């Protein structure tokens, strides 16, 4: 399984497994392919997220850090 990174926009706030996800953090999704990770994010967040990334972004912009999602 590979790790993919989900970012959230300025107004994209979600609660997932008791954790708040917003612009200040990056979610980690473990999946076999990018398409599988993207589809998981689309289904889970009903299409309301910013990006599904294949590499870890510069964390200086995400002070709340990384959060495992699945």
PDB file of N, H, CA, C and O in Angstrom:
ATOM      1  N   UNK A   1       0.831  -1.182   0.000  1.00  0.00           N
ATOM      2  CA  UNK A   1       0.000   0.000   0.000  1.00  0.00           C
ATOM      3  C   UNK A   1       0.877   1.248   0.000  1.00  0.00           C
ATOM      4  O   UNK A   1       1.894   1.312   0.691  1.00  0.00           O
ATOM      5  N   UNK A   2       0.472   2.211  -0.771  1.00  0.00           N
ATOM      6  H   UNK A   2      -0.354   2.158  -1.332  1.00  0.00           H
ATOM      7  CA  UNK A   2       1.178   3.488  -0.845  1.00  0.00           C
ATOM      8  C   UNK A   2       0.416   4.522  -0.025  1.00  0.00           C
ATOM      9  O   UNK A   2      -0.767   4.349   0.268  1.00  0.00           O
ATOM     10  N   UNK A   3       1.101   5.590   0.337  1.00  0.00           N
ATOM     11  H   UNK A   3       2.062   5.731   0.098  1.00  0.00           H
ATOM     12  CA  UNK A   3       0.452   6.688   1.043  1.00  0.00           C
ATOM     13  C   UNK A   3       0.168   7.829   0.070  1.00  0.00           C
ATOM     14  O   UNK A   3       1.025   8.218  -0.723  1.00  0.00           O
ATOM     15  N   UNK A   4      -1.052   8.354   0.149  1.00  0.00           N
ATOM     16  H   UNK A   4      -1.748   8.038   0.793  1.00  0.00           H
ATOM     17  CA  UNK A   4      -1.466   9.517  -0.615  1.00  0.00           C
ATOM     18  C   UNK A   4      -1.948  10.552   0.382  1.00  0.00           C
ATOM     19  O   UNK A   4      -2.365  10.210   1.489  1.00  0.00           O
ATOM     20  N   UNK A   5      -1.892  11.804  -0.004  1.00  0.00           N
ATOM     21  H   UNK A   5      -1.553  12.082  -0.903  1.00  0.00           H
ATOM     22  CA  UNK A   5      -2.129  12.904   0.929  1.00  0.00           C
ATOM     23  C   UNK A   5      -3.317  13.738   0.472  1.00  0.00           C
ATOM     24  O   UNK A   5      -3.385  14.173  -0.677  1.00  0.00           O
ATOM     25  N   UNK A   6      -4.250  13.953   1.392  1.00  0.00           N
ATOM     26  H   UNK A   6      -4.195  13.600   2.325  1.00  0.00           H
ATOM     27  CA  UNK A   6      -5.460  14.717   1.103  1.00  0.00           C
ATOM     28  C   UNK A   6      -5.351  16.069   1.788  1.00  0.00           C
ATOM     29  O   UNK A   6      -5.112  16.146   2.993  1.00  0.00           O
ATOM     30  N   UNK A   7      -5.529  17.136   1.013  1.00  0.00           N
ATOM     31  H   UNK A   7      -5.723  17.073   0.034  1.00  0.00           H
ATOM     32  CA  UNK A   7      -5.544  18.481   1.598  1.00  0.00           C
ATOM     33  C   UNK A   7      -6.966  19.021   1.551  1.00  0.00           C
ATOM     34  O   UNK A   7      -7.795  18.582   0.753  1.00  0.00           O
ATOM     35  N   UNK A   8      -7.222  19.976   2.421  1.00  0.00           N
ATOM     36  H   UNK A   8      -6.548  20.333   3.069  1.00  0.00           H
ATOM     37  CA  UNK A   8      -8.555  20.553   2.558  1.00  0.00           C
ATOM     38  C   UNK A   8      -8.461  22.053   2.346  1.00  0.00           C
ATOM     39  O   UNK A   8      -7.493  22.684   2.769  1.00  0.00           O
ATOM     40  N   UNK A   9      -9.460  22.624   1.694  1.00  0.00           N
ATOM     41  H   UNK A   9     -10.246  22.111   1.351  1.00  0.00           H
ATOM     42  CA  UNK A   9      -9.468  24.054   1.400  1.00  0.00           C
ATOM     43  C   UNK A   9      -9.866  24.903   2.595  1.00  0.00           C
ATOM     44  O   UNK A   9     -10.156  24.386   3.674  1.00  0.00           O
ATOM     45  N   UNK A  10      -9.874  26.199   2.388  1.00  0.00           N
ATOM     46  H   UNK A  10      -9.638  26.618   1.512  1.00  0.00           H
ATOM     47  CA  UNK A  10     -10.177  27.163   3.446  1.00  0.00           C
ATOM     48  C   UNK A  10     -11.503  26.900   4.129  1.00  0.00           C
ATOM     49  O   UNK A  10     -11.618  27.092   5.340  1.00  0.00           O
ATOM     50  N   UNK A  11     -12.492  26.471   3.395  1.00  0.00           N
ATOM     51  H   UNK A  11     -12.399  26.315   2.412  1.00  0.00           H
ATOM     52  CA  UNK A  11     -13.816  26.256   3.984  1.00  0.00           C
ATOM     53  C   UNK A  11     -14.219  24.781   4.013  1.00  0.00           C
ATOM     54  O   UNK A  11     -15.398  24.462   4.166  1.00  0.00           O
ATOM     55  N   UNK A  12     -13.248  23.888   3.867  1.00  0.00           N
ATOM     56  H   UNK A  12     -12.291  24.147   3.743  1.00  0.00           H
ATOM     57  CA  UNK A  12     -13.532  22.453   3.885  1.00  0.00           C
ATOM     58  C   UNK A  12     -13.199  21.879   5.262  1.00  0.00           C
ATOM     59  O   UNK A  12     -12.073  21.445   5.504  1.00  0.00           O
ATOM     60  N   UNK A  13     -14.173  21.880   6.152  1.00  0.00           N
ATOM     61  H   UNK A  13     -15.088  22.232   5.956  1.00  0.00           H
ATOM     62  CA  UNK A  13     -13.967  21.310   7.485  1.00  0.00           C
ATOM     63  C   UNK A  13     -14.829  20.064   7.617  1.00  0.00           C
ATOM     64  O   UNK A  13     -16.023  20.085   7.320  1.00  0.00           O
ATOM     65  N   UNK A  14     -14.208  18.978   8.065  1.00  0.00           N
ATOM     66  H   UNK A  14     -13.238  18.960   8.307  1.00  0.00           H
ATOM     67  CA  UNK A  14     -14.887  17.694   8.215  1.00  0.00           C
ATOM     68  C   UNK A  14     -14.558  17.107   9.575  1.00  0.00           C
ATOM     69  O   UNK A  14     -13.549  17.448  10.192  1.00  0.00           O
ATOM     70  N   UNK A  15     -15.426  16.224  10.028  1.00  0.00           N
ATOM     71  H   UNK A  15     -16.246  15.948   9.527  1.00  0.00           H
ATOM     72  CA  UNK A  15     -15.144  15.396  11.193  1.00  0.00           C
ATOM     73  C   UNK A  15     -15.078  13.968  10.679  1.00  0.00           C
ATOM     74  O   UNK A  15     -16.013  13.493  10.034  1.00  0.00           O
ATOM     75  N   UNK A  16     -13.973  13.282  10.963  1.00  0.00           N
ATOM     76  H   UNK A  16     -13.214  13.668  11.487  1.00  0.00           H
ATOM     77  CA  UNK A  16     -13.790  11.916  10.482  1.00  0.00           C
ATOM     78  C   UNK A  16     -13.173  11.094  11.608  1.00  0.00           C
ATOM     79  O   UNK A  16     -12.071  11.387  12.072  1.00  0.00           O
ATOM     80  N   UNK A  17     -13.889  10.070  12.040  1.00  0.00           N
ATOM     81  H   UNK A  17     -14.784   9.832  11.663  1.00  0.00           H
ATOM     82  CA  UNK A  17     -13.445   9.223  13.150  1.00  0.00           C
ATOM     83  C   UNK A  17     -13.059  10.038  14.374  1.00  0.00           C
ATOM     84  O   UNK A  17     -12.057   9.755  15.030  1.00  0.00           O
ATOM     85  N   UNK A  18     -13.862  11.053  14.675  1.00  0.00           N
ATOM     86  H   UNK A  18     -14.676  11.283  14.142  1.00  0.00           H
ATOM     87  CA  UNK A  18     -13.634  11.871  15.860  1.00  0.00           C
ATOM     88  C   UNK A  18     -12.531  12.901  15.735  1.00  0.00           C
ATOM     89  O   UNK A  18     -12.181  13.550  16.720  1.00  0.00           O
ATOM     90  N   UNK A  19     -11.978  13.063  14.547  1.00  0.00           N
ATOM     91  H   UNK A  19     -12.262  12.535  13.746  1.00  0.00           H
ATOM     92  CA  UNK A  19     -10.903  14.035  14.318  1.00  0.00           C
ATOM     93  C   UNK A  19     -11.399  15.132  13.384  1.00  0.00           C
ATOM     94  O   UNK A  19     -12.114  14.863  12.418  1.00  0.00           O
ATOM     95  N   UNK A  20     -11.017  16.357  13.678  1.00  0.00           N
ATOM     96  H   UNK A  20     -10.437  16.575  14.463  1.00  0.00           H
ATOM     97  CA  UNK A  20     -11.384  17.478  12.820  1.00  0.00           C
ATOM     98  C   UNK A  20     -10.338  17.628  11.724  1.00  0.00           C
ATOM     99  O   UNK A  20      -9.139  17.682  11.994  1.00  0.00           O
ATOM    100  N   UNK A  21     -10.806  17.694  10.502  1.00  0.00           N
ATOM    101  H   UNK A  21     -11.780  17.650  10.283  1.00  0.00           H
ATOM    102  CA  UNK A  21      -9.939  17.859   9.332  1.00  0.00           C
ATOM    103  C   UNK A  21     -10.253  19.207   8.718  1.00  0.00           C
ATOM    104  O   UNK A  21     -11.415  19.529   8.466  1.00  0.00           O
ATOM    105  N   UNK A  22      -9.215  19.997   8.476  1.00  0.00           N
ATOM    106  H   UNK A  22      -8.271  19.736   8.680  1.00  0.00           H
ATOM    107  CA  UNK A  22      -9.405  21.327   7.904  1.00  0.00           C
ATOM    108  C   UNK A  22      -8.140  21.771   7.184  1.00  0.00           C
ATOM    109  O   UNK A  22      -7.237  20.970   6.944  1.00  0.00           O
ATOM    110  N   UNK A  23      -8.082  23.045   6.846  1.00  0.00           N
ATOM    111  H   UNK A  23      -8.816  23.696   7.041  1.00  0.00           H
ATOM    112  CA  UNK A  23      -6.951  23.592   6.085  1.00  0.00           C
ATOM    113  C   UNK A  23      -5.609  23.472   6.800  1.00  0.00           C
ATOM    114  O   UNK A  23      -4.565  23.617   6.165  1.00  0.00           O
ATOM    115  N   UNK A  24      -5.613  23.214   8.092  1.00  0.00           N
ATOM    116  H   UNK A  24      -6.461  23.097   8.608  1.00  0.00           H
ATOM    117  CA  UNK A  24      -4.376  23.168   8.868  1.00  0.00           C
ATOM    118  C   UNK A  24      -3.744  21.796   8.992  1.00  0.00           C
ATOM    119  O   UNK A  24      -2.754  21.633   9.705  1.00  0.00           O
ATOM    120  N   UNK A  25      -4.303  20.799   8.304  1.00  0.00           N
ATOM    121  H   UNK A  25      -5.108  20.931   7.724  1.00  0.00           H
ATOM    122  CA  UNK A  25      -3.738  19.452   8.397  1.00  0.00           C
ATOM    123  C   UNK A  25      -3.784  18.764   7.033  1.00  0.00           C
ATOM    124  O   UNK A  25      -4.423  19.234   6.092  1.00  0.00           O
ATOM    125  N   UNK A  26      -3.091  17.648   6.968  1.00  0.00           N
ATOM    126  H   UNK A  26      -2.572  17.266   7.733  1.00  0.00           H
ATOM    127  CA  UNK A  26      -3.079  16.793   5.784  1.00  0.00           C
ATOM    128  C   UNK A  26      -3.517  15.409   6.217  1.00  0.00           C
ATOM    129  O   UNK A  26      -3.020  14.873   7.207  1.00  0.00           O
ATOM    130  N   UNK A  27      -4.454  14.828   5.468  1.00  0.00           N
ATOM    131  H   UNK A  27      -4.857  15.264   4.663  1.00  0.00           H
ATOM    132  CA  UNK A  27      -4.887  13.463   5.737  1.00  0.00           C
ATOM    133  C   UNK A  27      -4.074  12.475   4.925  1.00  0.00           C
ATOM    134  O   UNK A  27      -3.749  12.724   3.764  1.00  0.00           O
ATOM    135  N   UNK A  28      -3.748  11.354   5.546  1.00  0.00           N
ATOM    136  H   UNK A  28      -4.012  11.152   6.489  1.00  0.00           H
ATOM    137  CA  UNK A  28      -3.023  10.287   4.847  1.00  0.00           C
ATOM    138  C   UNK A  28      -4.002   9.161   4.538  1.00  0.00           C
ATOM    139  O   UNK A  28      -4.689   8.663   5.430  1.00  0.00           O
ATOM    140  N   UNK A  29      -4.062   8.765   3.272  1.00  0.00           N
ATOM    141  H   UNK A  29      -3.504   9.170   2.547  1.00  0.00           H
ATOM    142  CA  UNK A  29      -4.881   7.643   2.825  1.00  0.00           C
ATOM    143  C   UNK A  29      -3.948   6.581   2.281  1.00  0.00           C
ATOM    144  O   UNK A  29      -3.097   6.866   1.438  1.00  0.00           O
ATOM    145  N   UNK A  30      -4.106   5.361   2.757  1.00  0.00           N
ATOM    146  H   UNK A  30      -4.797   5.129   3.441  1.00  0.00           H
ATOM    147  CA  UNK A  30      -3.317   4.243   2.236  1.00  0.00           C
ATOM    148  C   UNK A  30      -4.153   3.512   1.198  1.00  0.00           C
ATOM    149  O   UNK A  30      -5.280   3.091   1.463  1.00  0.00           O
ATOM    150  N   UNK A  31      -3.574   3.371   0.007  1.00  0.00           N
ATOM    151  H   UNK A  31      -2.659   3.713  -0.208  1.00  0.00           H
ATOM    152  CA  UNK A  31      -4.284   2.740  -1.105  1.00  0.00           C
ATOM    153  C   UNK A  31      -3.266   2.140  -2.072  1.00  0.00           C
ATOM    154  O   UNK A  31      -2.073   2.437  -2.005  1.00  0.00           O
ATOM    155  N   UNK A  32      -3.753   1.305  -2.955  1.00  0.00           N
ATOM    156  H   UNK A  32      -4.722   1.064  -3.010  1.00  0.00           H
ATOM    157  CA  UNK A  32      -2.882   0.680  -3.959  1.00  0.00           C
ATOM    158  C   UNK A  32      -2.517   1.659  -5.068  1.00  0.00           C
ATOM    159  O   UNK A  32      -1.384   1.673  -5.549  1.00  0.00           O
ATOM    160  N   UNK A  33      -3.491   2.481  -5.471  1.00  0.00           N
ATOM    161  H   UNK A  33      -4.412   2.469  -5.080  1.00  0.00           H
ATOM    162  CA  UNK A  33      -3.264   3.400  -6.591  1.00  0.00           C
ATOM    163  C   UNK A  33      -3.785   4.789  -6.238  1.00  0.00           C
ATOM    164  O   UNK A  33      -4.558   4.959  -5.295  1.00  0.00           O
ATOM    165  N   UNK A  34      -3.348   5.771  -7.012  1.00  0.00           N
ATOM    166  H   UNK A  34      -2.720   5.632  -7.777  1.00  0.00           H
ATOM    167  CA  UNK A  34      -3.850   7.136  -6.852  1.00  0.00           C
ATOM    168  C   UNK A  34      -5.365   7.163  -7.049  1.00  0.00           C
ATOM    169  O   UNK A  34      -6.082   7.808  -6.284  1.00  0.00           O
ATOM    170  N   UNK A  35      -5.845   6.468  -8.067  1.00  0.00           N
ATOM    171  H   UNK A  35      -5.263   5.944  -8.689  1.00  0.00           H
ATOM    172  CA  UNK A  35      -7.273   6.466  -8.374  1.00  0.00           C
ATOM    173  C   UNK A  35      -8.089   5.928  -7.201  1.00  0.00           C
ATOM    174  O   UNK A  35      -9.158   6.453  -6.890  1.00  0.00           O
ATOM    175  N   UNK A  36      -7.582   4.883  -6.555  1.00  0.00           N
ATOM    176  H   UNK A  36      -6.714   4.457  -6.808  1.00  0.00           H
ATOM    177  CA  UNK A  36      -8.278   4.309  -5.400  1.00  0.00           C
ATOM    178  C   UNK A  36      -8.320   5.311  -4.240  1.00  0.00           C
ATOM    179  O   UNK A  36      -9.348   5.451  -3.578  1.00  0.00           O
ATOM    180  N   UNK A  37      -7.217   6.000  -3.995  1.00  0.00           N
ATOM    181  H   UNK A  37      -6.381   5.887  -4.532  1.00  0.00           H
ATOM    182  CA  UNK A  37      -7.161   7.009  -2.928  1.00  0.00           C
ATOM    183  C   UNK A  37      -8.103   8.171  -3.242  1.00  0.00           C
ATOM    184  O   UNK A  37      -8.835   8.636  -2.368  1.00  0.00           O
ATOM    185  N   UNK A  38      -8.082   8.630  -4.471  1.00  0.00           N
ATOM    186  H   UNK A  38      -7.488   8.252  -5.181  1.00  0.00           H
ATOM    187  CA  UNK A  38      -8.947   9.743  -4.881  1.00  0.00           C
ATOM    188  C   UNK A  38     -10.420   9.348  -4.768  1.00  0.00           C
ATOM    189  O   UNK A  38     -11.233  10.130  -4.274  1.00  0.00           O
ATOM    190  N   UNK A  39     -10.766   8.154  -5.215  1.00  0.00           N
ATOM    191  H   UNK A  39     -10.106   7.519  -5.616  1.00  0.00           H
ATOM    192  CA  UNK A  39     -12.151   7.679  -5.125  1.00  0.00           C
ATOM    193  C   UNK A  39     -12.592   7.577  -3.671  1.00  0.00           C
ATOM    194  O   UNK A  39     -13.728   7.919  -3.344  1.00  0.00           O
ATOM    195  N   UNK A  40     -11.690   7.101  -2.782  1.00  0.00           N
ATOM    196  H   UNK A  40     -10.767   6.822  -3.048  1.00  0.00           H
ATOM    197  CA  UNK A  40     -12.000   7.007  -1.356  1.00  0.00           C
ATOM    198  C   UNK A  40     -12.299   8.400  -0.799  1.00  0.00           C
ATOM    199  O   UNK A  40     -13.268   8.572  -0.060  1.00  0.00           O
ATOM    200  N   UNK A  41     -11.483   9.386  -1.143  1.00  0.00           N
ATOM    201  H   UNK A  41     -10.695   9.246  -1.743  1.00  0.00           H
ATOM    202  CA  UNK A  41     -11.690  10.760  -0.668  1.00  0.00           C
ATOM    203  C   UNK A  41     -12.989  11.337  -1.230  1.00  0.00           C
ATOM    204  O   UNK A  41     -13.729  12.000  -0.503  1.00  0.00           O
ATOM    205  N   UNK A  42     -13.277  11.097  -2.504  1.00  0.00           N
ATOM    206  H   UNK A  42     -12.676  10.558  -3.094  1.00  0.00           H
ATOM    207  CA  UNK A  42     -14.517  11.592  -3.112  1.00  0.00           C
ATOM    208  C   UNK A  42     -15.733  11.029  -2.376  1.00  0.00           C
ATOM    209  O   UNK A  42     -16.675  11.763  -2.077  1.00  0.00           O
ATOM    210  N   UNK A  43     -15.713   9.745  -2.089  1.00  0.00           N
ATOM    211  H   UNK A  43     -14.948   9.149  -2.332  1.00  0.00           H
ATOM    212  CA  UNK A  43     -16.831   9.100  -1.413  1.00  0.00           C
ATOM    213  C   UNK A  43     -16.929   9.571   0.046  1.00  0.00           C
ATOM    214  O   UNK A  43     -18.015   9.914   0.515  1.00  0.00           O
ATOM    215  N   UNK A  44     -15.818   9.587   0.747  1.00  0.00           N
ATOM    216  H   UNK A  44     -14.937   9.309   0.366  1.00  0.00           H
ATOM    217  CA  UNK A  44     -15.806   9.915   2.174  1.00  0.00           C
ATOM    218  C   UNK A  44     -16.173  11.359   2.440  1.00  0.00           C
ATOM    219  O   UNK A  44     -16.932  11.647   3.366  1.00  0.00           O
ATOM    220  N   UNK A  45     -15.638  12.280   1.632  1.00  0.00           N
ATOM    221  H   UNK A  45     -15.021  12.046   0.880  1.00  0.00           H
ATOM    222  CA  UNK A  45     -15.851  13.707   1.860  1.00  0.00           C
ATOM    223  C   UNK A  45     -16.841  14.324   0.869  1.00  0.00           C
ATOM    224  O   UNK A  45     -16.944  15.545   0.755  1.00  0.00           O
ATOM    225  N   UNK A  46     -17.565  13.456   0.154  1.00  0.00           N
ATOM    226  H   UNK A  46     -17.481  12.464   0.247  1.00  0.00           H
ATOM    227  CA  UNK A  46     -18.589  13.891  -0.807  1.00  0.00           C
ATOM    228  C   UNK A  46     -18.045  14.930  -1.798  1.00  0.00           C
ATOM    229  O   UNK A  46     -18.743  15.869  -2.182  1.00  0.00           O
ATOM    230  N   UNK A  47     -16.800  14.739  -2.196  1.00  0.00           N
ATOM    231  H   UNK A  47     -16.233  13.977  -1.884  1.00  0.00           H
ATOM    232  CA  UNK A  47     -16.169  15.612  -3.181  1.00  0.00           C
ATOM    233  C   UNK A  47     -15.678  16.940  -2.635  1.00  0.00           C
ATOM    234  O   UNK A  47     -15.195  17.779  -3.396  1.00  0.00           O
ATOM    235  N   UNK A  48     -15.792  17.147  -1.323  1.00  0.00           N
ATOM    236  H   UNK A  48     -16.184  16.466  -0.704  1.00  0.00           H
ATOM    237  CA  UNK A  48     -15.416  18.436  -0.737  1.00  0.00           C
ATOM    238  C   UNK A  48     -14.061  18.316  -0.040  1.00  0.00           C
ATOM    239  O   UNK A  48     -13.980  18.126   1.174  1.00  0.00           O
ATOM    240  N   UNK A  49     -13.014  18.429  -0.833  1.00  0.00           N
ATOM    241  H   UNK A  49     -13.080  18.583  -1.819  1.00  0.00           H
ATOM    242  CA  UNK A  49     -11.640  18.484  -0.353  1.00  0.00           C
ATOM    243  C   UNK A  49     -10.852  19.232  -1.409  1.00  0.00           C
ATOM    244  O   UNK A  49     -11.388  19.564  -2.466  1.00  0.00           O
ATOM    245  N   UNK A  50      -9.599  19.497  -1.136  1.00  0.00           N
ATOM    246  H   UNK A  50      -9.164  19.227  -0.278  1.00  0.00           H
ATOM    247  CA  UNK A  50      -8.844  20.316  -2.085  1.00  0.00           C
ATOM    248  C   UNK A  50      -8.100  19.438  -3.098  1.00  0.00           C
ATOM    249  O   UNK A  50      -8.439  19.417  -4.281  1.00  0.00           O
ATOM    250  N   UNK A  51      -7.078  18.713  -2.615  1.00  0.00           N
ATOM    251  H   UNK A  51      -6.802  18.730  -1.654  1.00  0.00           H
ATOM    252  CA  UNK A  51      -6.260  17.907  -3.523  1.00  0.00           C
ATOM    253  C   UNK A  51      -5.991  16.529  -2.951  1.00  0.00           C
ATOM    254  O   UNK A  51      -5.982  16.338  -1.735  1.00  0.00           O
ATOM    255  N   UNK A  52      -5.773  15.570  -3.843  1.00  0.00           N
ATOM    256  H   UNK A  52      -5.781  15.726  -4.831  1.00  0.00           H
ATOM    257  CA  UNK A  52      -5.228  14.264  -3.497  1.00  0.00           C
ATOM    258  C   UNK A  52      -3.827  14.261  -4.099  1.00  0.00           C
ATOM    259  O   UNK A  52      -3.665  14.308  -5.319  1.00  0.00           O
ATOM    260  N   UNK A  53      -2.827  14.207  -3.242  1.00  0.00           N
ATOM    261  H   UNK A  53      -2.958  14.169  -2.251  1.00  0.00           H
ATOM    262  CA  UNK A  53      -1.434  14.365  -3.673  1.00  0.00           C
ATOM    263  C   UNK A  53      -0.682  13.040  -3.605  1.00  0.00           C
ATOM    264  O   UNK A  53      -0.966  12.199  -2.751  1.00  0.00           O
ATOM    265  N   UNK A  54       0.280  12.861  -4.511  1.00  0.00           N
ATOM    266  H   UNK A  54       0.510  13.544  -5.204  1.00  0.00           H
ATOM    267  CA  UNK A  54       1.066  11.629  -4.513  1.00  0.00           C
ATOM    268  C   UNK A  54       2.336  11.745  -3.674  1.00  0.00           C
ATOM    269  O   UNK A  54       2.968  10.735  -3.366  1.00  0.00           O
ATOM    270  N   UNK A  55       2.708  12.955  -3.307  1.00  0.00           N
ATOM    271  H   UNK A  55       2.194  13.775  -3.557  1.00  0.00           H
ATOM    272  CA  UNK A  55       3.880  13.129  -2.450  1.00  0.00           C
ATOM    273  C   UNK A  55       3.535  14.080  -1.305  1.00  0.00           C
ATOM    274  O   UNK A  55       2.657  14.934  -1.423  1.00  0.00           O
ATOM    275  N   UNK A  56       4.239  13.910  -0.215  1.00  0.00           N
ATOM    276  H   UNK A  56       4.953  13.216  -0.118  1.00  0.00           H
ATOM    277  CA  UNK A  56       3.990  14.707   0.981  1.00  0.00           C
ATOM    278  C   UNK A  56       4.300  16.174   0.701  1.00  0.00           C
ATOM    279  O   UNK A  56       5.386  16.498   0.218  1.00  0.00           O
ATOM    280  N   UNK A  57       3.350  17.068   1.004  1.00  0.00           N
ATOM    281  H   UNK A  57       2.469  16.805   1.396  1.00  0.00           H
ATOM    282  CA  UNK A  57       3.579  18.496   0.761  1.00  0.00           C
ATOM    283  C   UNK A  57       4.510  19.095   1.822  1.00  0.00           C
ATOM    284  O   UNK A  57       4.818  18.451   2.825  1.00  0.00           O
ATOM    285  N   UNK A  58       4.943  20.312   1.590  1.00  0.00           N
ATOM    286  H   UNK A  58       4.692  20.835   0.776  1.00  0.00           H
ATOM    287  CA  UNK A  58       5.751  21.038   2.562  1.00  0.00           C
ATOM    288  C   UNK A  58       4.881  21.308   3.788  1.00  0.00           C
ATOM    289  O   UNK A  58       3.915  22.066   3.711  1.00  0.00           O
ATOM    290  N   UNK A  59       5.219  20.697   4.904  1.00  0.00           N
ATOM    291  H   UNK A  59       6.004  20.081   4.967  1.00  0.00           H
ATOM    292  CA  UNK A  59       4.368  20.746   6.090  1.00  0.00           C
ATOM    293  C   UNK A  59       4.384  22.090   6.811  1.00  0.00           C
ATOM    294  O   UNK A  59       3.636  22.274   7.771  1.00  0.00           O
ATOM    295  N   UNK A  60       5.208  23.024   6.378  1.00  0.00           N
ATOM    296  H   UNK A  60       5.815  22.875   5.598  1.00  0.00           H
ATOM    297  CA  UNK A  60       5.218  24.353   6.990  1.00  0.00           C
ATOM    298  C   UNK A  60       3.848  25.030   6.851  1.00  0.00           C
ATOM    299  O   UNK A  60       3.489  25.888   7.658  1.00  0.00           O
ATOM    300  N   UNK A  61       3.097  24.642   5.834  1.00  0.00           N
ATOM    301  H   UNK A  61       3.389  23.945   5.179  1.00  0.00           H
ATOM    302  CA  UNK A  61       1.789  25.223   5.587  1.00  0.00           C
ATOM    303  C   UNK A  61       0.663  24.504   6.333  1.00  0.00           C
ATOM    304  O   UNK A  61      -0.490  24.932   6.264  1.00  0.00           O
ATOM    305  N   UNK A  62       0.979  23.421   7.042  1.00  0.00           N
ATOM    306  H   UNK A  62       1.915  23.074   7.098  1.00  0.00           H
ATOM    307  CA  UNK A  62      -0.019  22.595   7.720  1.00  0.00           C
ATOM    308  C   UNK A  62       0.397  22.370   9.176  1.00  0.00           C
ATOM    309  O   UNK A  62       0.912  21.306   9.518  1.00  0.00           O
ATOM    310  N   UNK A  63       0.175  23.372  10.032  1.00  0.00           N
ATOM    311  H   UNK A  63      -0.243  24.237   9.754  1.00  0.00           H
ATOM    312  CA  UNK A  63       0.675  23.309  11.411  1.00  0.00           C
ATOM    313  C   UNK A  63       0.073  22.188  12.256  1.00  0.00           C
ATOM    314  O   UNK A  63       0.667  21.801  13.263  1.00  0.00           O
ATOM    315  N   UNK A  64      -1.084  21.659  11.876  1.00  0.00           N
ATOM    316  H   UNK A  64      -1.566  21.973  11.058  1.00  0.00           H
ATOM    317  CA  UNK A  64      -1.695  20.571  12.655  1.00  0.00           C
ATOM    318  C   UNK A  64      -1.140  19.207  12.276  1.00  0.00           C
ATOM    319  O   UNK A  64      -1.461  18.209  12.923  1.00  0.00           O
ATOM    320  N   UNK A  65      -0.312  19.147  11.240  1.00  0.00           N
ATOM    321  H   UNK A  65      -0.052  19.957  10.715  1.00  0.00           H
ATOM    322  CA  UNK A  65       0.384  17.909  10.895  1.00  0.00           C
ATOM    323  C   UNK A  65      -0.407  16.932  10.067  1.00  0.00           C
ATOM    324  O   UNK A  65      -1.382  17.279   9.400  1.00  0.00           O
ATOM    325  N   UNK A  66       0.059  15.666  10.134  1.00  0.00           N
ATOM    326  H   UNK A  66       0.851  15.384  10.676  1.00  0.00           H
ATOM    327  CA  UNK A  66      -0.517  14.572   9.363  1.00  0.00           C
ATOM    328  C   UNK A  66      -1.505  13.793  10.220  1.00  0.00           C
ATOM    329  O   UNK A  66      -1.270  13.576  11.409  1.00  0.00           O
ATOM    330  N   UNK A  67      -2.617  13.372   9.609  1.00  0.00           N
ATOM    331  H   UNK A  67      -2.808  13.548   8.643  1.00  0.00           H
ATOM    332  CA  UNK A  67      -3.632  12.609  10.302  1.00  0.00           C
ATOM    333  C   UNK A  67      -3.974  11.379   9.454  1.00  0.00           C
ATOM    334  O   UNK A  67      -4.365  11.515   8.295  1.00  0.00           O
ATOM    335  N   UNK A  68      -3.827  10.187  10.028  1.00  0.00           N
ATOM    336  H   UNK A  68      -3.510  10.077  10.969  1.00  0.00           H
ATOM    337  CA  UNK A  68      -4.181   8.946   9.316  1.00  0.00           C
ATOM    338  C   UNK A  68      -5.688   8.858   9.179  1.00  0.00           C
ATOM    339  O   UNK A  68      -6.417   9.056  10.151  1.00  0.00           O
ATOM    340  N   UNK A  69      -6.159   8.561   7.976  1.00  0.00           N
ATOM    341  H   UNK A  69      -5.567   8.400   7.186  1.00  0.00           H
ATOM    342  CA  UNK A  69      -7.589   8.528   7.714  1.00  0.00           C
ATOM    343  C   UNK A  69      -8.161   7.133   7.591  1.00  0.00           C
ATOM    344  O   UNK A  69      -9.335   6.930   7.899  1.00  0.00           O
ATOM    345  N   UNK A  70      -7.372   6.159   7.149  1.00  0.00           N
ATOM    346  H   UNK A  70      -6.418   6.324   6.898  1.00  0.00           H
ATOM    347  CA  UNK A  70      -7.922   4.809   7.022  1.00  0.00           C
ATOM    348  C   UNK A  70      -6.977   3.760   7.529  1.00  0.00           C
ATOM    349  O   UNK A  70      -7.296   2.571   7.490  1.00  0.00           O
TER     350      UNK A  70
END
